[in-house]
Amino acid sequence: MNDKQPLSVNDLLAFAVDQFAEMAWQKMGLHPDPITGEPAPDLFQAKTAIDAASLLADFLLPKLDDEDKRKLQTLIADLKINFVQKSSQPGGGL
């Protein structure tokens, strides 16, 4: 028996949220750039990635169970909190 299921739109949304979140961490300088291995902060790009992840999460949240909703909401909140902290540091303004 084949237990494999085709990729759903919700799976794709979840994957995209994760990708935008990872890019946001990188652009906040909290994760290294995968190409250079060095931090490459760019708060303008970080904000764009956070906004995109948040918008996609809004589509996905109604389709998730309570535990997955909490995880996704926590991820988005953590991104936003870290962005505010990075933005308020000297030289961190947009």
Secondary structure, 3 states (H helix, E strand, C coil): CCCCCCCCHHHHHHHHHHHHHHHHHHHCCCCCCCCCCCCCCCHHHHHHHHHHHHHHHHHHHHHCCHHHHHHHHHHHHHHHHHHHHHHHCCCCCC
